[in-house]
């Protein structure tokens, strides 16, 4: 098995595949990650899988239980609320930095992502819609040019339970269209502020967008409203 471009070892391949399986929900919260079975599934020896599991634990996507092994981490409602609050702060900062730095090609790419998302309104397309939403947010963060900020936000997106959120919306079929339409409108407002080079407006639109997520956290994931603390600064 050859490693993808940009990676040079089987442990990188194992880590990326296991990380993606956790993020997209194929590996469930609390599921045990058995080294021997994973090595067979990935078609490699146990050594790179062992290193991949160590990295998953380091990045907070898995946890090591003494005398039992490694399992996918299970997030509590308080964990989800905490991640929501940190996203609100960091992504608002990222879009502020991105506003003067983003170029025309990057703005066009954001518009292309929105155009693709417009056609993803069926229940069967929630997976693709989630991927487009993730890429939209991370593209803005990368345009900020602040690599350590980008690293923190990318790590946070690896943890944030967007799979559960979109799966929950898929199950609540009657409510999903309005929520998805609102998401698109808010994304368009962010892009408009970026294109106008209005950093204050871009930051306000991002805060409003992520702030509105609190409704989904409460209604879809069952996070108590009291756990979600709005964050403000002068």
Residue pairs with C-beta under 8 A, 6 or more apart in sequence:
1 10
1 13
1 42
1 43
1 44
3 9
3 10
3 12
3 13
4 12
4 13
4 16
7 13
7 16
9 48
10 44
10 45
10 48
11 47
11 48
11 49
11 51
11 52
11 55
13 42
13 44
13 48
14 38
14 42
14 44
14 48
14 49
14 51
14 52
15 51
15 52
15 55
15 56
17 42
18 27
18 33
18 38
18 52
18 53
18 56
19 56
19 59
19 61
19 158
21 27
22 56
22 61
22 62
22 72
22 158
23 158
23 163
24 127
24 163
25 163
25 164
25 167
27 33
27 72
28 72
29 72
29 73
29 74
29 75
30 71
30 72
30 74
31 71
31 72
32 68
32 69
32 70
32 71
33 53
33 56
33 62
33 69
33 70
33 71
33 72
34 69
35 46
35 49
35 50
35 53
35 69
35 70
36 46
38 49
38 53
39 45
39 46
39 49
42 49
53 62
53 70
56 62
56 70
57 63
57 64
57 70
59 155
59 158
60 73
60 155
60 159
61 72
61 73
61 158
61 159
62 70
62 71
62 72
62 73
63 70
63 71
63 73
64 70
65 71
75 83
75 159
75 161
77 221
77 222
77 223
77 224
77 227
78 227
80 160
80 161
80 217
80 221
80 223
81 217
81 223
81 224
81 227
81 228
81 229
83 156
83 159
83 160
84 160
84 210
84 213
84 214
84 217
84 223
84 228
85 228
85 229
85 231
86 156
87 153
87 156
87 160
87 210
88 207
88 210
88 211
88 230
88 231
89 231
90 149
90 152
90 153
90 156
91 137
91 140
91 141
91 153
91 206
91 210
92 203
92 206
92 207
92 210
93 149
93 203
94 140
94 141
94 144
94 146
94 149
94 150
94 153
95 140
95 141
95 144
95 190
95 194
95 199
95 202
95 203
95 205
95 206
96 199
96 202
96 203
97 144
97 145
97 146
97 149
98 140
98 141
98 143
98 144
98 145
98 194
98 202
99 193
99 194
99 197
99 198
99 199
99 202
100 197
100 199
101 143
101 144
101 145
102 140
102 143
102 194
103 143
106 139
106 143
107 191
107 194
107 195
109 139
110 136
110 139
110 140
110 187
110 191
110 194
111 191
113 132
113 135
113 136
113 139
114 136
114 184
114 187
114 188
114 191
116 132
117 129
117 132
117 133
117 136
117 184
117 187
118 184
119 125
120 126
120 128
120 129
120 132
121 129
121 177
121 180
123 170
123 173
123 176
126 166
126 167
126 169
126 170
126 176
127 166
129 166
129 180
130 162
130 163
130 165
130 166
133 162
133 183
134 157
134 162
136 187
137 153
137 157
138 150
138 153
138 154
138 157
140 190
140 194
140 206
141 149
141 150
141 153
141 154
142 150
144 150
161 221
164 220
164 221
165 216
165 217
165 220
165 221
168 216
168 220
168 221
169 175
169 176
169 179
169 180
169 216
169 220
170 176
172 219
172 220
175 219
179 216
182 212
183 209
186 205
186 208
186 209
186 212
187 209
189 205
189 208
189 209
190 202
190 205
190 206
190 209
193 201
193 202
193 204
193 205
194 202
211 230
214 225
214 228
217 223
217 228
218 224
218 225
218 228
